[in-house]
Amino acid sequence: LDYGLGFVLTILLLPVMLLIAIAIKLDSRGPVLFRQERFGFVNRVFPIYKFRTMRHEATCAKETVQATRNDPRVTRVGRILRRTSLDELPQLFNVLNGTMSLVGPRPHAVDHNEAYSQMIRGYFARHRVKPGMTGWAQVNGLRGETKSVADMEARVTLDIHYAENWSLLFDLKILAMTAVICLTGGNAY
C-alpha cells in the first residue's frame, strides 16, 4: 500500500508540489523544503521533509519550539499550507524511501522524543511500526501543538492502539478520515 499508493500520489501531486514550491519562494526568502531529524521505526533517526512554513533562520535553534496559534514565525503561505496539511506532501518521498508509511504514529522531533520518553511510560512502544504521514491520533483531534504532558499521553495512547491493532482496513479508514480533516483544516495552525 505504501509504495504503490505513495508512488501514485507522488505522480498525481507533483504539479501541486511545484506550485507550492513557487509560492514559498515568492512569499519569503529561504529554502523551499524544511528538513529535520526524527525518530522512526525501532528508534532509528531519519530526516523528515516538509515544505517550509516558517520564516527562515540562518542559525538552527538548539531546542525545537512547536508552532502555536497565530505564531509570528509562520509565513502567509505557511498558514495556508499548515491549515490544509499540504506542508506534509514532501513526506511522500519519505514513504517512497521506506523511512515512513502513509499511516502510522506521527514522528516527533528528536529533542521532544527524548523529553517525552522520560515522562510517559511506554512511550517508545509507538516506534514498533513505521511513523506515518497521518495517524490514528491525528484523525482523533490530537494533531498540532501539545500544550501539556497529558496531551502527549493521549496522543501516545492512540499511537500504541494503532500499533497493536494495525490492519489494512484500519489504514484505509484513517486515510479516508485524513482526507476529510485536511479539507476542513481542523486543529492545524
Sequence and secondary structure as in RCSB ss.txt:
>XXXX:A:sequence
LDYGLGFVLTILLLPVMLLIAIAIKLDSRGPVLFRQERFGFVNRVFPIYKFRTMRHEATCAKETVQATRNDPRVT
RVGRILRRTSLDELPQLFNVLNGTMSLVGPRPHAVDHNEAYSQMIRGYFARHRVKPGMTGWAQVNGLRGETKSVA
DMEARVTLDIHYAENWSLLFDLKILAMTAVICLTGGNAY
>XXXX:A:secstr
 HHHHHHHHHHHHHHHHHHHHHHHHHHSSS SEEEEEEE GGG EEEEEEE  B   SS  SS     TT TTB 
HHHHHHHHHTGGGTTHHHHHHTTS EEES    BHHHHHHHHHHSTTGGGGGGS  EEE HHHHTT  S   SHH
HHHHHHHHHHHHHHS  HHHHHHHHHHHHHHHHHTTT  
